[in-house]
Amino acid sequence: MNSTLETNVLQYQAWRDRLVGAIETFRARLDTTKAVNVEQSLRMYDLIESLRTDRMLLAFIAEYSRGKTELINALFFSNYKRRLLPSDIGRTTMCPTEIFHDPAEEPYLRLLPIETRETDESVAAMKRNPIEWIRISLPLDDADELAATLAKVVESKRVTIEHARRLGLYNDASPALSAALGVGPGEVLVPAWRHALINFPHPMLKAGLAILDTPGLNALGTEPELTLSMIPNAHAVLFLLAMDTGVTRSDMELWQRHVQNNAVRSVAVLNKVDLIWDDLKSDSDIEQAVNGQLDSTALILNLPRRNVLPMSAQKALIARIKDDPDLLERSGIQALEALLVQMIPDRRRIIAERVAREFGVLVETSYETLMAKLRSTHAELAELASLRGKGQGMVKTAMVKLEHDRASYQHTVQNFRNTHAVVRKQGLILQSNLATELIDGICQDYRRKLNEQLFTIGLMRMMQQLFDHFEKETGKIMGFANQIKGLVDAVYISFHEKYGFAKLSPPPLSLARFSDNMLQLKQGTIAFCASPTTVMQPQGIVIRKFYDMLVAEAKKVFQQVSTETDNWLHRALSPLTMQLKEHEEMLDRRLESLRKITENVRTLETRTRELERLEAALRGHVAELEDVRQALLPPDEPADCPPEPSLPPQATQTGVLSADHIAKMRSVYAGA
């Protein structure tokens, strides 16, 4: 029987698959009609691929022996009727472990040797270089052998203190802490692996869920990438504590350094609640003790009380293995799953907003263009009907008027192109402020200053100054981008209010999330520099890795802003361009039709039949596009659309600009 979490994740997958199908249908229709350029087609392809590979990441964070891995076993792997991932007393998770499903490859365990820490390469860069990893196939049909294979993630190795120092895993300022892992004079025990990747075909993982299992405080501090990139990208963080101890000092440091300012959604799980199940106490006494610990934890971590839950991961796993519903309910895992389900609507909303931003405007533009074409077909049919039985003079008069309208419209199109050029020019100025060479120059300048620092405090000051600089640059870029957007908005309003174009909105340009990302990096820098552990660090590998990772993440943000604005600039005026092009083609078609009628009156009947067939085809296309529009609506939310224009057999609205409107457009855009 599926859990609440699994049921909702699979429903989310079904919604996402429908979304992908709608985009594919629309792209295929545009490709067939050649109504989309290569750039737009590629962008839709990229959107489809990103939706197919989209993942919701659950990050499990805690100090050692809090039961993270046991909880993962209970949530995902109880169907194997045993502990699949290694979970025992003491330190189990020795390296960060990602669990996901990649349908392009067979199930595997990939392990990154700890020695790669001696290089300057990040884990993200190493993921693009498979040769650095140890790859082991997963024996899915044998649970015992599978568990033995996965147990490799907890392997450790003896190294000299000097080697551990080069790896950034030995702190000379706190040798007692490092020596706690010692196995002999001059030696310490370190993780054998820097990072682990598990490709596993679990239904929830196949549906797009992914897991990040992290080591404790000391290990997290040695891999800045976790704090600066992986944890902020998690859709929910499960922060595990022990019910009997509550928030300890090391728990609090872990929370403040790695979770508090980095997680989008945090849930505190007070695990091992079964330790206070006591037959010598009444149920009310136990409940009072549990609630007191929950209230205290919520207050200390500054979390909503509903986001602090009691549970027993061990009892949850046992209950699912033994199919014991009473123990399962008492374990608290169902309440946790119900809380995790709440992240799904947020993810759905984010995806819906992204699709609307990158794709929705094109759909609406195509819909409005199609409707305008349908209305113009009605208008032409009515025009041809009015010419039945009339002389050649009437036809020539209509043709002269249409030629005048066409000439005026051509001039209007040229002025619109001039306006388009102004927007592109402003866009190039914006892009110059985001040039890779410019950002690299800033980073290299600060890197030189960093190398001149002799003490840790100087290193930290340089990092903070760099992000003060980045923050100012981000503010200037956002302000200029908003100015360009204001110019584009004005063009749309003008075409709608003055010239009768369909009421469309330009593609949205939302850069606030990038500004938030930069602020988050700055907060991470401040937290890192304020940590007593960092202050005790010598000028060594950990601080410099943090700086390099910080710069890499900042450059990634600037690159994302550059890509987003460049894509927006390419499509900012495309809805109006499509409408202008369609109207121009419609004028050409009508003019050619009248010319043929002047040459041969029998052409009128032929053209009428052609238009009737075209009308039927257009109605079919409208129906197809309606299906696509419905698929793009967020699930369980009613459509918020204006009433669709009615199209009776004798339409009253032609959708064609009048000569007066064309004259107004010419005067407004003259000299633009």
Secondary structure, 3 states (H helix, E strand, C coil): CCCHHHHHHHHHHHHHHHHHHHHHHHHHHHHHHCCCCHHHHHHHHHHHHHHHCCCEEEEEECCCCCCHHHHHHHHHCHHHCCCCCCCCCCCCCCCCEEEECCCCCCCEEEEEEHHHHHCCCCHHHHHCCHHHCEEEECCCCCHHHHHHHHHHHHCEEEEEHHHHHHCCCCCCCCHHHHHCCCCECCEEEEECEEEEEEECCCHHHHCCEEEEECCCHHHHHHCHHHHHHHCCCCCEEEEEEECCCECCHHHHHHHHHHHCCCCCCEEEEEECHHHHCCCCCCHHHHHHHHHHHHHHHHHHHCCCHHHEEECCHHHHHHHHHHCCHHHHHHHCHHHHHHHHHCHHHHHHHHHHHHHHHHHHHHHHHHHHHHHHHHHHHHHHHHHHHHHCCCCHHHHHHHHHHHHHHHHHHHHHHHHHHHHHHHHHHHHHHHHHCCCHHHHHHHHHHHHHHHHCCCCHHHHHHHHHHHHHHHHHHHHHHHHHHHHHHHHHHHHHHHHHHHHCCCCCCCCCCCCHHHHHHHHHHHHHHHHHHHCHHHHCCCCCHHHHHHHHHHHHHHHHHHHHHHHHHHHHHHHCCHHHHHHHHHHHHHHHHHHHHHHHHHHCCCHHHHHHHHHHHHHHHHHHHHHHHHHHHHHHCCCCCCCCCCCCCCCCCCCCCCCCCCHHHHHHHHHHHCCC
